[in-house]
Structures are given as C-alpha cells and as structure tokens.
Amino acid sequence: MLNSDRVAAILMLLVALVFGTQMGNLTNFGMVFPRAVIIALGVLSAALLVKSWTGRGGGEVVDIRGMRAVGLAAALMVVWVFLIPHLGFYVSSVLACLLMMLLVDGVARKPRTLITSLAIIAVEVGAFYIVFAKLLVVPLPEGILF
C-alpha cells in the first residue's frame, strides 16, 4: 500500500528528469518556457513528496495490486508514441484513443457505442490534425495513409 501523493510526486519527478535531459537541441530562446515548466514541476513535485512524508493531509492509500488498468494505459501510450512514425499521427492516434476508450469504459464494447465512439474519435483527431498541420504549420509524422 502506497500513499497516492507520494506515487504522484515520484512519477512527476521522473517526468521532469526525463524532459530535462531532452532539451539539448533547443536554442537558448526555445528552452526558456520548457525549462521554467520543468523547474516548476520539479519544485512542486518535491514539495508534494515532502508533504507526503510529513503526514499533513493529502493522499489516500493506494493498493498497488489494483493499478493494472493504469499500467496498461501507460503501456498503451508508450506503444502509441512508437507507432506514430510508422502509422502516422492520424491513424496511430485514432487507434490509441479507441483502445484507451475500450480499456477505460466497458460500455464502449457494445457494437453501436463502439461505432459511434470511433466516429467521434476520428473527427476529434482530424480536428487536431487540421489545427496543427494546416493552421499552425506543425509538421506531423505521415504514415501508411497520410
């Protein structure tokens, strides 16, 4: 059994560490905002970690054995990131969102709900694609279809 604040603080410290090591290719001006966010994330996570040890309010006790869905969701996100260069942003994102929905919501497994949800996911990811690729001119990875 673990304190949820402690788990969250450790995870966010790891995220800050990973992102902090990835800033090597940014220009001095390009790293101002990411550096500020990473520092803020690190400081706040450290404060949460200290708070979790002092016992002053906060986190509920978490049973690690019940975290299977969280682990599967994290693994799905990692697979999604690795699939983007091969399948493209749109196809891999629709697939990842659909699988995430099936993982989280058992009702979504009904055929009619699945088809409706797939259509909504396709439109939403399409809207993100249009905004980033066309309006903001952010190059998104192309894959099998586009």
ABEGO torsion letter per residue (X at the ends): XBBAAAAAAAAAAAAAAAAAAAAAABBAAAAAAAAAAAAAAAAAAAAAAAAAAAGBEEBBBBBAAAAAAAAAAAAAAAAAAAAAAAAEAAAAAAAAAAAAAAAABAAAABAAAAAAAAAAAAAAAAAAAAAAAAAAGBBBBBBAAX
